[in-house]
Amino acid sequence: MTGRQLLILTAITAALLISAGAYAGGGMGGGQGMMGGQGHMMGSGGNDMMGSGQFFSNPSTSQPRKSPTDQYELQEREKLRKEIGERRQELSDLYRSDKPDKALIDQKIAELDTLENAYDRSVSEAN
């Protein structure tokens, strides 16, 4: 083996070792490789052994359960959104008809306005 081939082989080996280390560590010098994060084994977030890091969820602090009244309000809001969509479609159909009826269009606009106000109130009361 010549000196040139030895130099190329060494460069390729070094590149492979560096890329494997960077891949396992999540980047150059990150320190969060196979051993987790910040020197803790398998913590990945640095909390503790198998702790609540970025890849582990804590069931007690995950999403809180919704009360029956919250679920009812969400269902009502969903109904309002569907009704608003239906009224918008009806209004669109009225506008596209051959002879648009102004009185019927005004009635649909009023219905749509009432539904949208009810929806806005339900959203603002939820917050």
Phi and psi in radians as a Rosetta constraint file:
Dihedral C 1 N 2 CA 2 C 2 CIRCULARHARMONIC -1.455 0.35
Dihedral N 2 CA 2 C 2 N 3 CIRCULARHARMONIC 2.954 0.35
Dihedral C 2 N 3 CA 3 C 3 CIRCULARHARMONIC -1.109 0.35
Dihedral N 3 CA 3 C 3 N 4 CIRCULARHARMONIC -0.630 0.35
Dihedral C 3 N 4 CA 4 C 4 CIRCULARHARMONIC -1.177 0.35
Dihedral N 4 CA 4 C 4 N 5 CIRCULARHARMONIC -0.768 0.35
Dihedral C 4 N 5 CA 5 C 5 CIRCULARHARMONIC -1.136 0.35
Dihedral N 5 CA 5 C 5 N 6 CIRCULARHARMONIC -0.657 0.35
Dihedral C 5 N 6 CA 6 C 6 CIRCULARHARMONIC -1.125 0.35
Dihedral N 6 CA 6 C 6 N 7 CIRCULARHARMONIC -0.715 0.35
Dihedral C 6 N 7 CA 7 C 7 CIRCULARHARMONIC -1.130 0.35
Dihedral N 7 CA 7 C 7 N 8 CIRCULARHARMONIC -0.751 0.35
Dihedral C 7 N 8 CA 8 C 8 CIRCULARHARMONIC -1.143 0.35
Dihedral N 8 CA 8 C 8 N 9 CIRCULARHARMONIC -0.767 0.35
Dihedral C 8 N 9 CA 9 C 9 CIRCULARHARMONIC -1.077 0.35
Dihedral N 9 CA 9 C 9 N 10 CIRCULARHARMONIC -0.700 0.35
Dihedral C 9 N 10 CA 10 C 10 CIRCULARHARMONIC -1.149 0.35
Dihedral N 10 CA 10 C 10 N 11 CIRCULARHARMONIC -0.727 0.35
Dihedral C 10 N 11 CA 11 C 11 CIRCULARHARMONIC -1.137 0.35
Dihedral N 11 CA 11 C 11 N 12 CIRCULARHARMONIC -0.727 0.35
Dihedral C 11 N 12 CA 12 C 12 CIRCULARHARMONIC -1.145 0.35
Dihedral N 12 CA 12 C 12 N 13 CIRCULARHARMONIC -0.755 0.35
Dihedral C 12 N 13 CA 13 C 13 CIRCULARHARMONIC -1.094 0.35
Dihedral N 13 CA 13 C 13 N 14 CIRCULARHARMONIC -0.756 0.35
Dihedral C 13 N 14 CA 14 C 14 CIRCULARHARMONIC -1.114 0.35
Dihedral N 14 CA 14 C 14 N 15 CIRCULARHARMONIC -0.723 0.35
Dihedral C 14 N 15 CA 15 C 15 CIRCULARHARMONIC -1.105 0.35
Dihedral N 15 CA 15 C 15 N 16 CIRCULARHARMONIC -0.718 0.35
Dihedral C 15 N 16 CA 16 C 16 CIRCULARHARMONIC -1.145 0.35
Dihedral N 16 CA 16 C 16 N 17 CIRCULARHARMONIC -0.727 0.35
Dihedral C 16 N 17 CA 17 C 17 CIRCULARHARMONIC -1.152 0.35
Dihedral N 17 CA 17 C 17 N 18 CIRCULARHARMONIC -0.720 0.35
Dihedral C 17 N 18 CA 18 C 18 CIRCULARHARMONIC -1.166 0.35
Dihedral N 18 CA 18 C 18 N 19 CIRCULARHARMONIC -0.766 0.35
Dihedral C 18 N 19 CA 19 C 19 CIRCULARHARMONIC -1.166 0.35
Dihedral N 19 CA 19 C 19 N 20 CIRCULARHARMONIC -0.650 0.35
Dihedral C 19 N 20 CA 20 C 20 CIRCULARHARMONIC -1.155 0.35
Dihedral N 20 CA 20 C 20 N 21 CIRCULARHARMONIC -0.697 0.35
Dihedral C 20 N 21 CA 21 C 21 CIRCULARHARMONIC -1.173 0.35
Dihedral N 21 CA 21 C 21 N 22 CIRCULARHARMONIC -0.693 0.35
Dihedral C 21 N 22 CA 22 C 22 CIRCULARHARMONIC -1.178 0.35
Dihedral N 22 CA 22 C 22 N 23 CIRCULARHARMONIC -0.685 0.35
Dihedral C 22 N 23 CA 23 C 23 CIRCULARHARMONIC -1.140 0.35
Dihedral N 23 CA 23 C 23 N 24 CIRCULARHARMONIC -0.788 0.35
Dihedral C 23 N 24 CA 24 C 24 CIRCULARHARMONIC -1.202 0.35
Dihedral N 24 CA 24 C 24 N 25 CIRCULARHARMONIC -0.567 0.35
Dihedral C 24 N 25 CA 25 C 25 CIRCULARHARMONIC -1.569 0.35
Dihedral N 25 CA 25 C 25 N 26 CIRCULARHARMONIC -0.026 0.35
Dihedral C 25 N 26 CA 26 C 26 CIRCULARHARMONIC 1.295 0.35
Dihedral N 26 CA 26 C 26 N 27 CIRCULARHARMONIC 0.323 0.35
Dihedral C 26 N 27 CA 27 C 27 CIRCULARHARMONIC 2.433 0.35
Dihedral N 27 CA 27 C 27 N 28 CIRCULARHARMONIC 2.988 0.35
Dihedral C 27 N 28 CA 28 C 28 CIRCULARHARMONIC -1.284 0.35
Dihedral N 28 CA 28 C 28 N 29 CIRCULARHARMONIC 2.085 0.35
Dihedral C 28 N 29 CA 29 C 29 CIRCULARHARMONIC 1.256 0.35
Dihedral N 29 CA 29 C 29 N 30 CIRCULARHARMONIC 0.304 0.35
Dihedral C 29 N 30 CA 30 C 30 CIRCULARHARMONIC -1.257 0.35
Dihedral N 30 CA 30 C 30 N 31 CIRCULARHARMONIC -0.561 0.35
Dihedral C 30 N 31 CA 31 C 31 CIRCULARHARMONIC 1.348 0.35
Dihedral N 31 CA 31 C 31 N 32 CIRCULARHARMONIC 0.083 0.35
Dihedral C 31 N 32 CA 32 C 32 CIRCULARHARMONIC -1.944 0.35
Dihedral N 32 CA 32 C 32 N 33 CIRCULARHARMONIC 1.115 0.35
Dihedral C 32 N 33 CA 33 C 33 CIRCULARHARMONIC -1.611 0.35
Dihedral N 33 CA 33 C 33 N 34 CIRCULARHARMONIC -2.311 0.35
Dihedral C 33 N 34 CA 34 C 34 CIRCULARHARMONIC -1.149 0.35
Dihedral N 34 CA 34 C 34 N 35 CIRCULARHARMONIC -0.339 0.35
Dihedral C 34 N 35 CA 35 C 35 CIRCULARHARMONIC -1.667 0.35
Dihedral N 35 CA 35 C 35 N 36 CIRCULARHARMONIC 0.154 0.35
Dihedral C 35 N 36 CA 36 C 36 CIRCULARHARMONIC 1.694 0.35
Dihedral N 36 CA 36 C 36 N 37 CIRCULARHARMONIC -2.480 0.35
Dihedral C 36 N 37 CA 37 C 37 CIRCULARHARMONIC -2.234 0.35
Dihedral N 37 CA 37 C 37 N 38 CIRCULARHARMONIC 2.486 0.35
Dihedral C 37 N 38 CA 38 C 38 CIRCULARHARMONIC 0.964 0.35
Dihedral N 38 CA 38 C 38 N 39 CIRCULARHARMONIC 0.673 0.35
Dihedral C 38 N 39 CA 39 C 39 CIRCULARHARMONIC 1.476 0.35
Dihedral N 39 CA 39 C 39 N 40 CIRCULARHARMONIC -0.035 0.35
Dihedral C 39 N 40 CA 40 C 40 CIRCULARHARMONIC -1.681 0.35
Dihedral N 40 CA 40 C 40 N 41 CIRCULARHARMONIC 2.447 0.35
Dihedral C 40 N 41 CA 41 C 41 CIRCULARHARMONIC -1.343 0.35
Dihedral N 41 CA 41 C 41 N 42 CIRCULARHARMONIC 2.175 0.35
Dihedral C 41 N 42 CA 42 C 42 CIRCULARHARMONIC 1.044 0.35
Dihedral N 42 CA 42 C 42 N 43 CIRCULARHARMONIC 0.374 0.35
Dihedral C 42 N 43 CA 43 C 43 CIRCULARHARMONIC -1.522 0.35
Dihedral N 43 CA 43 C 43 N 44 CIRCULARHARMONIC -0.591 0.35
Dihedral C 43 N 44 CA 44 C 44 CIRCULARHARMONIC 0.978 0.35
Dihedral N 44 CA 44 C 44 N 45 CIRCULARHARMONIC -0.067 0.35
Dihedral C 44 N 45 CA 45 C 45 CIRCULARHARMONIC -2.350 0.35
Dihedral N 45 CA 45 C 45 N 46 CIRCULARHARMONIC -0.109 0.35
Dihedral C 45 N 46 CA 46 C 46 CIRCULARHARMONIC 1.515 0.35
Dihedral N 46 CA 46 C 46 N 47 CIRCULARHARMONIC 0.164 0.35
Dihedral C 46 N 47 CA 47 C 47 CIRCULARHARMONIC -1.404 0.35
Dihedral N 47 CA 47 C 47 N 48 CIRCULARHARMONIC -1.194 0.35
Dihedral C 47 N 48 CA 48 C 48 CIRCULARHARMONIC -2.863 0.35
Dihedral N 48 CA 48 C 48 N 49 CIRCULARHARMONIC -3.097 0.35
Dihedral C 48 N 49 CA 49 C 49 CIRCULARHARMONIC -0.989 0.35
Dihedral N 49 CA 49 C 49 N 50 CIRCULARHARMONIC 2.076 0.35
Dihedral C 49 N 50 CA 50 C 50 CIRCULARHARMONIC 0.994 0.35
Dihedral N 50 CA 50 C 50 N 51 CIRCULARHARMONIC 0.605 0.35
Dihedral C 50 N 51 CA 51 C 51 CIRCULARHARMONIC -1.362 0.35
Dihedral N 51 CA 51 C 51 N 52 CIRCULARHARMONIC -2.950 0.35
Dihedral C 51 N 52 CA 52 C 52 CIRCULARHARMONIC -1.591 0.35
Dihedral N 52 CA 52 C 52 N 53 CIRCULARHARMONIC 1.223 0.35
Dihedral C 52 N 53 CA 53 C 53 CIRCULARHARMONIC -1.532 0.35
Dihedral N 53 CA 53 C 53 N 54 CIRCULARHARMONIC -2.803 0.35
Dihedral C 53 N 54 CA 54 C 54 CIRCULARHARMONIC -1.234 0.35
Dihedral N 54 CA 54 C 54 N 55 CIRCULARHARMONIC -0.410 0.35
Dihedral C 54 N 55 CA 55 C 55 CIRCULARHARMONIC -1.798 0.35
Dihedral N 55 CA 55 C 55 N 56 CIRCULARHARMONIC 0.031 0.35
Dihedral C 55 N 56 CA 56 C 56 CIRCULARHARMONIC -2.088 0.35
Dihedral N 56 CA 56 C 56 N 57 CIRCULARHARMONIC 2.419 0.35
Dihedral C 56 N 57 CA 57 C 57 CIRCULARHARMONIC -1.824 0.35
Dihedral N 57 CA 57 C 57 N 58 CIRCULARHARMONIC 2.626 0.35
Dihedral C 57 N 58 CA 58 C 58 CIRCULARHARMONIC -1.877 0.35
Dihedral N 58 CA 58 C 58 N 59 CIRCULARHARMONIC 1.911 0.35
Dihedral C 58 N 59 CA 59 C 59 CIRCULARHARMONIC -1.024 0.35
Dihedral N 59 CA 59 C 59 N 60 CIRCULARHARMONIC -0.516 0.35
Dihedral C 59 N 60 CA 60 C 60 CIRCULARHARMONIC -1.311 0.35
Dihedral N 60 CA 60 C 60 N 61 CIRCULARHARMONIC -0.372 0.35
Dihedral C 60 N 61 CA 61 C 61 CIRCULARHARMONIC -1.966 0.35
Dihedral N 61 CA 61 C 61 N 62 CIRCULARHARMONIC 0.172 0.35
Dihedral C 61 N 62 CA 62 C 62 CIRCULARHARMONIC -1.308 0.35
Dihedral N 62 CA 62 C 62 N 63 CIRCULARHARMONIC -2.810 0.35
Dihedral C 62 N 63 CA 63 C 63 CIRCULARHARMONIC -1.110 0.35
Dihedral N 63 CA 63 C 63 N 64 CIRCULARHARMONIC 2.321 0.35
Dihedral C 63 N 64 CA 64 C 64 CIRCULARHARMONIC -1.239 0.35
Dihedral N 64 CA 64 C 64 N 65 CIRCULARHARMONIC 2.630 0.35
Dihedral C 64 N 65 CA 65 C 65 CIRCULARHARMONIC -1.247 0.35
Dihedral N 65 CA 65 C 65 N 66 CIRCULARHARMONIC 2.549 0.35
Dihedral C 65 N 66 CA 66 C 66 CIRCULARHARMONIC -1.561 0.35
Dihedral N 66 CA 66 C 66 N 67 CIRCULARHARMONIC 2.445 0.35
Dihedral C 66 N 67 CA 67 C 67 CIRCULARHARMONIC -1.292 0.35
Dihedral N 67 CA 67 C 67 N 68 CIRCULARHARMONIC 2.847 0.35
Dihedral C 67 N 68 CA 68 C 68 CIRCULARHARMONIC -1.018 0.35
Dihedral N 68 CA 68 C 68 N 69 CIRCULARHARMONIC -0.593 0.35
Dihedral C 68 N 69 CA 69 C 69 CIRCULARHARMONIC -1.208 0.35
Dihedral N 69 CA 69 C 69 N 70 CIRCULARHARMONIC -0.647 0.35
Dihedral C 69 N 70 CA 70 C 70 CIRCULARHARMONIC -1.108 0.35
Dihedral N 70 CA 70 C 70 N 71 CIRCULARHARMONIC -0.752 0.35
Dihedral C 70 N 71 CA 71 C 71 CIRCULARHARMONIC -1.113 0.35
Dihedral N 71 CA 71 C 71 N 72 CIRCULARHARMONIC -0.694 0.35
Dihedral C 71 N 72 CA 72 C 72 CIRCULARHARMONIC -1.104 0.35
Dihedral N 72 CA 72 C 72 N 73 CIRCULARHARMONIC -0.767 0.35
Dihedral C 72 N 73 CA 73 C 73 CIRCULARHARMONIC -1.109 0.35
Dihedral N 73 CA 73 C 73 N 74 CIRCULARHARMONIC -0.678 0.35
Dihedral C 73 N 74 CA 74 C 74 CIRCULARHARMONIC -1.110 0.35
Dihedral N 74 CA 74 C 74 N 75 CIRCULARHARMONIC -0.709 0.35
Dihedral C 74 N 75 CA 75 C 75 CIRCULARHARMONIC -1.144 0.35
Dihedral N 75 CA 75 C 75 N 76 CIRCULARHARMONIC -0.715 0.35
Dihedral C 75 N 76 CA 76 C 76 CIRCULARHARMONIC -1.125 0.35
Dihedral N 76 CA 76 C 76 N 77 CIRCULARHARMONIC -0.716 0.35
Dihedral C 76 N 77 CA 77 C 77 CIRCULARHARMONIC -1.096 0.35
Dihedral N 77 CA 77 C 77 N 78 CIRCULARHARMONIC -0.696 0.35
Dihedral C 77 N 78 CA 78 C 78 CIRCULARHARMONIC -1.126 0.35
Dihedral N 78 CA 78 C 78 N 79 CIRCULARHARMONIC -0.706 0.35
Dihedral C 78 N 79 CA 79 C 79 CIRCULARHARMONIC -1.072 0.35
Dihedral N 79 CA 79 C 79 N 80 CIRCULARHARMONIC -0.753 0.35
Dihedral C 79 N 80 CA 80 C 80 CIRCULARHARMONIC -1.076 0.35
Dihedral N 80 CA 80 C 80 N 81 CIRCULARHARMONIC -0.738 0.35
Dihedral C 80 N 81 CA 81 C 81 CIRCULARHARMONIC -1.088 0.35
Dihedral N 81 CA 81 C 81 N 82 CIRCULARHARMONIC -0.700 0.35
Dihedral C 81 N 82 CA 82 C 82 CIRCULARHARMONIC -1.142 0.35
Dihedral N 82 CA 82 C 82 N 83 CIRCULARHARMONIC -0.749 0.35
Dihedral C 82 N 83 CA 83 C 83 CIRCULARHARMONIC -1.092 0.35
Dihedral N 83 CA 83 C 83 N 84 CIRCULARHARMONIC -0.715 0.35
Dihedral C 83 N 84 CA 84 C 84 CIRCULARHARMONIC -1.076 0.35
Dihedral N 84 CA 84 C 84 N 85 CIRCULARHARMONIC -0.753 0.35
Dihedral C 84 N 85 CA 85 C 85 CIRCULARHARMONIC -1.072 0.35
Dihedral N 85 CA 85 C 85 N 86 CIRCULARHARMONIC -0.741 0.35
Dihedral C 85 N 86 CA 86 C 86 CIRCULARHARMONIC -1.115 0.35
Dihedral N 86 CA 86 C 86 N 87 CIRCULARHARMONIC -0.780 0.35
Dihedral C 86 N 87 CA 87 C 87 CIRCULARHARMONIC -1.122 0.35
Dihedral N 87 CA 87 C 87 N 88 CIRCULARHARMONIC -0.669 0.35
Dihedral C 87 N 88 CA 88 C 88 CIRCULARHARMONIC -1.117 0.35
Dihedral N 88 CA 88 C 88 N 89 CIRCULARHARMONIC -0.692 0.35
Dihedral C 88 N 89 CA 89 C 89 CIRCULARHARMONIC -1.137 0.35
Dihedral N 89 CA 89 C 89 N 90 CIRCULARHARMONIC -0.758 0.35
Dihedral C 89 N 90 CA 90 C 90 CIRCULARHARMONIC -1.074 0.35
Dihedral N 90 CA 90 C 90 N 91 CIRCULARHARMONIC -0.728 0.35
Dihedral C 90 N 91 CA 91 C 91 CIRCULARHARMONIC -1.125 0.35
Dihedral N 91 CA 91 C 91 N 92 CIRCULARHARMONIC -0.718 0.35
Dihedral C 91 N 92 CA 92 C 92 CIRCULARHARMONIC -1.081 0.35
Dihedral N 92 CA 92 C 92 N 93 CIRCULARHARMONIC -0.746 0.35
Dihedral C 92 N 93 CA 93 C 93 CIRCULARHARMONIC -1.097 0.35
Dihedral N 93 CA 93 C 93 N 94 CIRCULARHARMONIC -0.698 0.35
Dihedral C 93 N 94 CA 94 C 94 CIRCULARHARMONIC -1.108 0.35
Dihedral N 94 CA 94 C 94 N 95 CIRCULARHARMONIC -0.740 0.35
Dihedral C 94 N 95 CA 95 C 95 CIRCULARHARMONIC -1.120 0.35
Dihedral N 95 CA 95 C 95 N 96 CIRCULARHARMONIC -0.601 0.35
Dihedral C 95 N 96 CA 96 C 96 CIRCULARHARMONIC -1.514 0.35
Dihedral N 96 CA 96 C 96 N 97 CIRCULARHARMONIC -0.085 0.35
Dihedral C 96 N 97 CA 97 C 97 CIRCULARHARMONIC -1.167 0.35
Dihedral N 97 CA 97 C 97 N 98 CIRCULARHARMONIC 2.815 0.35
Dihedral C 97 N 98 CA 98 C 98 CIRCULARHARMONIC -1.075 0.35
Dihedral N 98 CA 98 C 98 N 99 CIRCULARHARMONIC -0.758 0.35
Dihedral C 98 N 99 CA 99 C 99 CIRCULARHARMONIC -2.194 0.35
Dihedral N 99 CA 99 C 99 N 100 CIRCULARHARMONIC 1.559 0.35
Dihedral C 99 N 100 CA 100 C 100 CIRCULARHARMONIC -1.079 0.35
Dihedral N 100 CA 100 C 100 N 101 CIRCULARHARMONIC 2.309 0.35
Dihedral C 100 N 101 CA 101 C 101 CIRCULARHARMONIC -1.578 0.35
Dihedral N 101 CA 101 C 101 N 102 CIRCULARHARMONIC 1.928 0.35
Dihedral C 101 N 102 CA 102 C 102 CIRCULARHARMONIC -1.053 0.35
Dihedral N 102 CA 102 C 102 N 103 CIRCULARHARMONIC -0.722 0.35
Dihedral C 102 N 103 CA 103 C 103 CIRCULARHARMONIC -1.141 0.35
Dihedral N 103 CA 103 C 103 N 104 CIRCULARHARMONIC -0.729 0.35
Dihedral C 103 N 104 CA 104 C 104 CIRCULARHARMONIC -1.195 0.35
Dihedral N 104 CA 104 C 104 N 105 CIRCULARHARMONIC -0.646 0.35
Dihedral C 104 N 105 CA 105 C 105 CIRCULARHARMONIC -1.107 0.35
Dihedral N 105 CA 105 C 105 N 106 CIRCULARHARMONIC -0.779 0.35
Dihedral C 105 N 106 CA 106 C 106 CIRCULARHARMONIC -1.089 0.35
Dihedral N 106 CA 106 C 106 N 107 CIRCULARHARMONIC -0.655 0.35
Dihedral C 106 N 107 CA 107 C 107 CIRCULARHARMONIC -1.131 0.35
Dihedral N 107 CA 107 C 107 N 108 CIRCULARHARMONIC -0.766 0.35
Dihedral C 107 N 108 CA 108 C 108 CIRCULARHARMONIC -1.140 0.35
Dihedral N 108 CA 108 C 108 N 109 CIRCULARHARMONIC -0.660 0.35
Dihedral C 108 N 109 CA 109 C 109 CIRCULARHARMONIC -1.112 0.35
Dihedral N 109 CA 109 C 109 N 110 CIRCULARHARMONIC -0.721 0.35
Dihedral C 109 N 110 CA 110 C 110 CIRCULARHARMONIC -1.135 0.35
Dihedral N 110 CA 110 C 110 N 111 CIRCULARHARMONIC -0.747 0.35
Dihedral C 110 N 111 CA 111 C 111 CIRCULARHARMONIC -1.083 0.35
Dihedral N 111 CA 111 C 111 N 112 CIRCULARHARMONIC -0.779 0.35
Dihedral C 111 N 112 CA 112 C 112 CIRCULARHARMONIC -1.094 0.35
Dihedral N 112 CA 112 C 112 N 113 CIRCULARHARMONIC -0.717 0.35
Dihedral C 112 N 113 CA 113 C 113 CIRCULARHARMONIC -1.101 0.35
Dihedral N 113 CA 113 C 113 N 114 CIRCULARHARMONIC -0.737 0.35
Dihedral C 113 N 114 CA 114 C 114 CIRCULARHARMONIC -1.101 0.35
Dihedral N 114 CA 114 C 114 N 115 CIRCULARHARMONIC -0.786 0.35
Dihedral C 114 N 115 CA 115 C 115 CIRCULARHARMONIC -1.132 0.35
Dihedral N 115 CA 115 C 115 N 116 CIRCULARHARMONIC -0.741 0.35
Dihedral C 115 N 116 CA 116 C 116 CIRCULARHARMONIC -1.151 0.35
Dihedral N 116 CA 116 C 116 N 117 CIRCULARHARMONIC -0.657 0.35
Dihedral C 116 N 117 CA 117 C 117 CIRCULARHARMONIC -1.132 0.35
Dihedral N 117 CA 117 C 117 N 118 CIRCULARHARMONIC -0.724 0.35
Dihedral C 117 N 118 CA 118 C 118 CIRCULARHARMONIC -1.108 0.35
Dihedral N 118 CA 118 C 118 N 119 CIRCULARHARMONIC -0.719 0.35
Dihedral C 118 N 119 CA 119 C 119 CIRCULARHARMONIC -1.128 0.35
Dihedral N 119 CA 119 C 119 N 120 CIRCULARHARMONIC -0.791 0.35
Dihedral C 119 N 120 CA 120 C 120 CIRCULARHARMONIC -1.043 0.35
Dihedral N 120 CA 120 C 120 N 121 CIRCULARHARMONIC -0.718 0.35
Dihedral C 120 N 121 CA 121 C 121 CIRCULARHARMONIC -1.103 0.35
Dihedral N 121 CA 121 C 121 N 122 CIRCULARHARMONIC -0.739 0.35
Dihedral C 121 N 122 CA 122 C 122 CIRCULARHARMONIC -1.170 0.35
Dihedral N 122 CA 122 C 122 N 123 CIRCULARHARMONIC -0.622 0.35
Dihedral C 122 N 123 CA 123 C 123 CIRCULARHARMONIC -1.222 0.35
Dihedral N 123 CA 123 C 123 N 124 CIRCULARHARMONIC -0.763 0.35
Dihedral C 123 N 124 CA 124 C 124 CIRCULARHARMONIC -1.213 0.35
Dihedral N 124 CA 124 C 124 N 125 CIRCULARHARMONIC -0.550 0.35
Dihedral C 124 N 125 CA 125 C 125 CIRCULARHARMONIC -1.247 0.35
Dihedral N 125 CA 125 C 125 N 126 CIRCULARHARMONIC -0.490 0.35
Dihedral C 125 N 126 CA 126 C 126 CIRCULARHARMONIC -1.253 0.35
Dihedral N 126 CA 126 C 126 N 127 CIRCULARHARMONIC -0.485 0.35
